[in-house]
Amino acid sequence: MAKMNLLQAINGALDIAMAEDDKVICFGEDVGVFGGVFRATSHLQEKYGKARCFNTPLVEQGIIGFANGLAAQGSVPVAEIQFADYIFPAFDQIVNETAKFRYRSGDLFNVGGLTIRTPYGGGIAGGLYHSQSPEAYFTHTPGLKVVVPRNPYQAKGLLLAAIRDPDPVLFLEPKRLYRAATGEVPEEDYQLPIGQAEITREGGDITLVGWGAQMEVIHKAAELAEEQGIDCEVIDLRTLSPWDSDAVVESVLKTGRLVISHEAPLTGGFAGEIAATVAERCFLYLESPIRRVTGLDTPFPLVLEKEYLPDHLKIFEAIRESVDF
């Protein structure tokens, strides 16, 4: 085990994957000598050469189109989009090509080896175009997996699993956590299951669900609730597509209450999908309405970032309202 921050864990996963399989190729804007804007790919070009870790032009549609082509002919591309905010020029390639390639060809061809890495979310004073959380757009896309780690241990194990997964994976990295803290991470190769949620805190009064950087905030809210005698069960989805509905439903059947939190805006956010599923499967067991604590239905602000983001106090308020309903 070694102390690593989230960036070091991601870099370690890429290093292991590239050492194990010479078909693994990393590319994106400034990922070569520069190591990317956050340095996630530092030293990989030195170790594996310019043919396997290299810079691309600043054209997101081209990056993913190129990645699709490489994956279709047997390579294992790990394409970086520098910020999730800039993934939208590549939306057509991801949604209409990456996700549908196998289906369209009747399983004669596929791009299952493709992993798309991108930093997402707020908390770094990045303002309008460096703070968005676009995960819900992609969970609406059959054929694409969406994975979000919450800490360094999760990041390394889930990224290795994503690179080796038989389906294309969008791997969203919470940039606020890149250097925020360190954790114990095995130096050796390991994988964590895609599509399986994790209960990070057991409790009997209310279920709290989230993913990525929001998990830290949710746990703070759970600690405040504990001081008030409220016993929270906390679930990290880890994978949004396919999401582990059984784990959430089982928890809500026990607690009778549910609060979901994410940074993305409320309307059309993935919390709505979770809430609808739980309402269908747990309706007669619910003790109070399902609550969503999310970002606002506005563009992401700069000066008012703290007011925009769902923090532990907003979540704690939702917990109290749910329990006192």
C-alpha positions as CSV (number, residue, x, y, z in Angstrom):
1,M,0.0,0.0,0.0
2,A,1.1,3.6,-0.6
3,K,-0.3,7.0,0.1
4,M,-1.6,8.5,-3.1
5,N,-3.9,11.4,-4.2
6,L,-6.5,10.8,-6.9
7,L,-4.2,12.0,-9.7
8,Q,-1.4,9.6,-8.6
9,A,-3.9,6.7,-8.5
10,I,-5.1,7.5,-12.0
11,N,-1.5,7.8,-13.3
12,G,-0.7,4.5,-11.6
13,A,-3.6,2.7,-13.2
14,L,-2.6,4.0,-16.6
15,D,1.0,2.9,-16.0
16,I,-0.1,-0.6,-15.1
17,A,-2.5,-0.9,-18.0
18,M,0.2,0.3,-20.5
19,A,2.8,-2.0,-19.1
20,E,0.6,-5.0,-19.2
21,D,-0.8,-4.5,-22.8
22,D,1.1,-2.7,-25.5
23,K,-2.3,-2.1,-27.3
24,V,-3.2,0.5,-24.6
25,I,-2.6,4.0,-26.0
26,C,-3.1,7.3,-24.1
27,F,-3.8,10.6,-26.0
28,G,-5.5,13.9,-25.7
29,E,-4.7,17.6,-25.4
30,D,-1.3,18.2,-23.8
31,V,-1.1,14.7,-22.4
32,G,2.4,14.0,-23.7
33,V,5.5,15.7,-22.2
34,F,3.2,18.1,-20.4
35,G,1.2,15.3,-18.7
36,G,-2.1,17.0,-19.2
37,V,-3.5,20.1,-17.6
38,F,-3.7,18.3,-14.3
39,R,-0.6,16.1,-14.8
40,A,-2.6,12.8,-14.8
41,T,-0.4,11.3,-17.6
42,S,2.9,12.6,-16.3
43,H,6.0,10.5,-17.3
44,L,3.9,8.0,-19.4
45,Q,5.4,9.3,-22.7
46,E,8.9,9.0,-21.3
47,K,8.3,5.4,-20.3
48,Y,6.2,4.2,-23.3
49,G,7.2,6.5,-26.1
50,K,5.5,9.0,-28.3
51,A,3.6,6.3,-30.2
52,R,1.7,5.3,-27.1
53,C,1.3,8.6,-25.3
54,F,0.9,11.7,-27.4
55,N,-0.7,15.1,-27.8
56,T,-3.7,15.6,-30.2
57,P,-4.9,18.8,-31.9
58,L,-7.4,20.8,-29.8
59,V,-10.4,19.1,-31.5
60,E,-12.6,17.0,-29.2
61,Q,-14.7,15.5,-32.0
62,G,-11.4,14.5,-33.7
63,I,-10.1,12.9,-30.5
64,I,-13.1,10.6,-30.1
65,G,-13.4,9.9,-33.8
66,F,-9.7,8.9,-33.8
67,A,-10.3,6.8,-30.7
68,N,-13.3,5.0,-32.3
69,G,-11.1,4.1,-35.2
70,L,-8.3,2.8,-33.1
71,A,-10.7,0.7,-30.9
72,A,-12.4,-0.7,-34.0
73,Q,-9.2,-2.1,-35.3
74,G,-8.1,-3.7,-31.9
75,S,-6.3,-1.0,-30.0
76,V,-7.2,-0.1,-26.5
77,P,-7.4,3.7,-26.5
78,V,-7.7,5.8,-23.4
79,A,-8.7,9.2,-24.7
80,E,-8.6,12.3,-22.5
81,I,-11.0,15.2,-22.9
82,Q,-9.3,18.0,-21.0
83,F,-12.5,19.2,-19.2
84,A,-15.9,17.5,-19.3
85,D,-17.3,20.9,-20.2
86,Y,-15.6,20.5,-23.6
87,I,-16.9,17.0,-24.3
88,F,-19.9,18.4,-26.2
89,P,-18.2,18.9,-29.5
90,A,-17.5,15.1,-29.3
91,F,-21.1,14.3,-28.3
92,D,-22.1,13.0,-31.7
93,Q,-19.0,10.7,-31.9
94,I,-19.7,9.3,-28.4
95,V,-23.5,8.9,-28.7
96,N,-23.9,8.0,-32.3
97,E,-20.7,6.1,-33.0
98,T,-19.0,4.9,-29.8
99,A,-22.2,3.7,-28.1
100,K,-23.8,2.2,-31.2
101,F,-20.9,0.7,-33.1
102,R,-21.4,-2.9,-31.9
103,Y,-25.2,-2.8,-32.3
104,R,-25.0,-1.2,-35.7
105,S,-22.7,-3.9,-37.0
106,G,-24.6,-6.8,-35.6
107,D,-21.6,-7.6,-33.3
108,L,-19.2,-7.9,-36.3
109,F,-17.2,-4.9,-35.0
110,N,-17.0,-3.0,-31.8
111,V,-15.2,-0.2,-30.0
112,G,-15.4,-1.9,-26.6
113,G,-11.8,-1.2,-25.8
114,L,-12.3,2.6,-25.6
115,T,-12.2,4.5,-22.3
116,I,-12.8,8.2,-22.3
117,R,-11.3,10.0,-19.2
118,T,-12.4,13.5,-18.3
119,P,-12.3,15.8,-15.2
120,Y,-15.8,17.0,-14.2
121,G,-17.6,19.0,-11.5
122,G,-17.1,22.2,-9.6
123,G,-15.2,23.3,-6.5
124,I,-12.1,24.8,-8.1
125,A,-13.4,28.3,-8.9
126,G,-13.5,27.3,-12.6
127,G,-16.6,29.3,-13.4
128,L,-18.9,28.7,-16.4
129,Y,-16.8,26.4,-18.6
130,H,-14.7,24.4,-16.2
131,S,-17.2,23.2,-13.6
132,Q,-20.1,21.4,-15.2
133,S,-21.4,17.9,-14.4
134,P,-22.7,16.4,-17.7
135,E,-23.1,12.8,-16.6
136,A,-26.9,12.7,-17.1
137,Y,-26.5,13.3,-20.9
138,F,-24.6,10.1,-21.2
139,T,-26.6,7.9,-18.9
140,H,-29.4,8.3,-21.5
141,T,-27.2,6.5,-24.0
142,P,-27.5,2.6,-24.3
143,G,-24.2,1.0,-25.1
144,L,-22.1,3.4,-23.0
145,K,-21.0,2.8,-19.4
146,V,-20.5,5.8,-17.0
147,V,-18.2,5.5,-14.0
148,V,-17.4,8.0,-11.3
149,P,-14.8,7.3,-8.5
150,R,-14.9,9.1,-5.1
151,N,-11.3,8.6,-3.9
152,P,-7.9,7.4,-4.9
153,Y,-8.5,3.7,-4.1
154,Q,-11.7,3.7,-6.1
155,A,-10.1,5.7,-9.0
156,K,-7.3,3.2,-9.6
157,G,-9.5,0.1,-9.3
158,L,-12.3,1.4,-11.4
159,L,-10.1,2.9,-14.1
160,L,-8.3,-0.5,-14.5
161,A,-11.7,-2.2,-14.7
162,A,-12.9,0.4,-17.3
163,I,-9.9,0.0,-19.5
164,R,-10.4,-3.8,-19.5
165,D,-14.2,-3.7,-19.8
166,P,-15.7,-5.1,-23.0
167,D,-17.8,-2.0,-23.4
168,P,-16.9,1.6,-24.0
169,V,-16.6,3.5,-20.7
170,L,-16.9,7.2,-19.9
171,F,-14.8,7.7,-16.8
172,L,-15.6,11.0,-15.0
173,E,-12.9,12.2,-12.6
174,P,-14.0,14.7,-9.8
175,K,-11.4,17.3,-10.4
176,R,-11.9,19.0,-7.0
177,L,-10.5,15.8,-5.4
178,Y,-7.4,15.5,-7.6
179,R,-5.1,16.8,-4.9
180,A,-7.5,17.4,-2.1
181,A,-6.5,14.4,0.0
182,T,-4.5,11.2,-0.1
183,G,-5.5,7.6,0.7
184,E,-4.1,4.1,1.0
185,V,-3.9,2.6,-2.4
186,P,-2.4,-0.8,-3.4
187,E,0.6,-0.4,-5.6
188,E,-0.2,-3.6,-7.4
189,D,-2.8,-4.3,-10.0
190,Y,-6.5,-4.6,-8.8
191,Q,-9.9,-4.0,-10.2
192,L,-13.3,-2.9,-8.6
193,P,-16.6,-4.0,-10.1
194,I,-18.3,-1.8,-12.6
195,G,-22.1,-1.6,-12.1
196,Q,-22.0,-2.3,-8.4
197,A,-22.7,0.3,-5.7
198,E,-21.0,0.4,-2.3
199,I,-22.6,1.0,1.0
200,T,-20.1,3.3,2.7
201,R,-22.0,3.7,5.9
202,E,-24.8,1.5,7.3
203,G,-27.9,2.9,9.0
204,G,-31.6,2.4,9.5
205,D,-33.4,5.8,9.4
206,I,-32.7,7.2,6.0
207,T,-30.8,6.4,2.8
208,L,-28.4,8.9,1.2
209,V,-27.2,8.3,-2.4
210,G,-24.5,10.1,-4.4
211,W,-21.3,9.7,-6.4
212,G,-17.9,11.3,-7.0
213,A,-16.9,14.3,-4.9
214,Q,-20.4,14.6,-3.5
215,M,-19.8,11.5,-1.3
216,E,-17.5,13.6,1.0
217,V,-20.3,16.1,1.4
218,I,-22.9,13.5,2.0
219,H,-20.8,11.9,4.8
220,K,-20.4,15.3,6.5
221,A,-24.2,15.6,6.4
222,A,-24.6,12.1,7.8
223,E,-22.3,13.0,10.7
224,L,-24.4,16.1,11.5
225,A,-27.5,13.9,11.4
226,E,-25.9,11.4,13.8
227,E,-25.5,14.2,16.4
228,Q,-29.3,14.6,16.1
229,G,-29.9,10.9,16.6
230,I,-30.6,10.2,12.9
231,D,-29.0,7.0,11.6
232,C,-28.0,7.4,7.9
233,E,-27.2,4.7,5.4
234,V,-24.9,6.1,2.7
235,I,-24.5,4.6,-0.8
236,D,-21.9,5.5,-3.4
237,L,-23.3,4.4,-6.8
238,R,-19.8,4.5,-8.4
239,T,-21.4,3.5,-11.7
240,L,-24.3,5.5,-13.2
241,S,-24.8,3.4,-16.2
242,P,-25.6,0.7,-15.5
243,W,-26.6,1.8,-12.0
244,D,-27.1,-0.6,-9.1
245,S,-30.9,-0.1,-8.5
246,D,-31.1,-3.2,-6.4
247,A,-28.7,-1.9,-3.8
248,V,-30.6,1.4,-3.5
249,V,-34.0,-0.3,-3.4
250,E,-32.9,-2.8,-0.8
251,S,-31.7,0.1,1.4
252,V,-34.9,2.2,1.0
253,L,-37.1,-0.8,1.8
254,K,-35.2,-0.9,5.1
255,T,-35.1,2.9,5.9
256,G,-38.3,4.1,4.1
257,R,-36.6,7.4,3.2
258,L,-34.3,8.6,0.4
259,V,-32.2,11.7,-0.2
260,I,-30.2,11.9,-3.5
261,S,-27.5,14.5,-4.1
262,H,-25.5,15.6,-7.2
263,E,-23.8,18.7,-8.4
264,A,-25.6,18.8,-11.8
265,P,-28.8,20.9,-12.1
266,L,-32.0,19.5,-10.8
267,T,-34.0,19.3,-14.0
268,G,-33.1,16.2,-16.0
269,G,-30.4,15.3,-13.4
270,F,-29.7,11.6,-12.8
271,A,-31.3,11.9,-9.3
272,G,-34.6,12.0,-11.2
273,E,-34.0,8.5,-12.6
274,I,-33.1,7.1,-9.2
275,A,-36.2,8.7,-7.6
276,A,-38.5,7.4,-10.3
277,T,-37.2,3.8,-10.0
278,V,-37.4,3.9,-6.2
279,A,-40.9,5.3,-6.3
280,E,-42.0,2.4,-8.6
281,R,-40.4,-0.3,-6.5
282,C,-40.7,1.0,-3.0
283,F,-43.9,3.2,-3.0
284,L,-45.7,1.5,-0.2
285,Y,-42.6,1.5,2.0
286,L,-41.8,5.2,1.7
287,E,-42.3,7.2,5.0
288,S,-41.7,10.6,3.2
289,P,-41.3,12.1,-0.2
290,I,-38.0,11.4,-2.0
291,R,-35.7,14.5,-1.7
292,R,-33.2,15.7,-4.3
293,V,-30.4,18.1,-3.3
294,T,-28.6,19.3,-6.4
295,G,-27.1,22.2,-8.2
296,L,-29.4,24.9,-9.5
297,D,-31.1,25.2,-12.9
298,T,-28.7,28.0,-14.0
299,P,-25.4,28.1,-15.7
300,F,-22.6,27.4,-13.3
301,P,-21.6,30.7,-11.5
302,L,-18.1,31.8,-10.5
303,V,-18.7,34.3,-7.6
304,L,-21.7,32.3,-6.3
305,E,-20.1,28.8,-6.6
306,K,-20.6,28.0,-2.9
307,E,-24.2,29.0,-3.1
308,Y,-24.7,26.9,-6.2
309,L,-23.2,23.7,-5.0
310,P,-25.2,21.3,-2.8
311,D,-23.2,21.3,0.5
312,H,-23.5,19.3,3.7
313,L,-25.9,21.8,5.3
314,K,-28.4,21.6,2.4
315,I,-28.3,17.8,2.6
316,F,-28.6,17.9,6.4
317,E,-31.7,20.1,6.0
318,A,-33.2,17.6,3.5
319,I,-32.5,14.8,6.0
320,R,-34.3,16.6,8.8
321,E,-37.3,17.4,6.6
322,S,-37.5,13.8,5.5
323,V,-37.3,12.4,9.0
324,D,-39.7,15.0,10.4
325,F,-42.3,14.6,7.6
